[in-house]
């Protein structure tokens, strides 16, 4: 399930660098983290949903690559994003 538009706008507003910023690494990481948490909860209930499990693993890998990129480019922003999202970096 995709994020509803209100929740998505809220996340984008929190992590955007400027108005209309939807593609910066911080925003992408925040959106991926929300989808990852949703899929994690889904898989706790539906243990045999292997298609969603594979999708979850792809999302986690994508977020990991974005975090690695952000860590190299802007370490302060990386620390802020990791602490606000509560993920291990």
RAPERA-V355939 format. One record per helix or strand. SS is the DSSP state (H for helix, E for strand). FROM is the first residue (numbers start at 0). TO is the last residue. If there is no record, write none. Layout:
ss: <SS/SS>
from: <FROM/FROM>
to: <TO/TO>
//
This chain:
ss: <H/H/H/H>
from: <4/24/49/74>
to: <14/44/72/84>
//
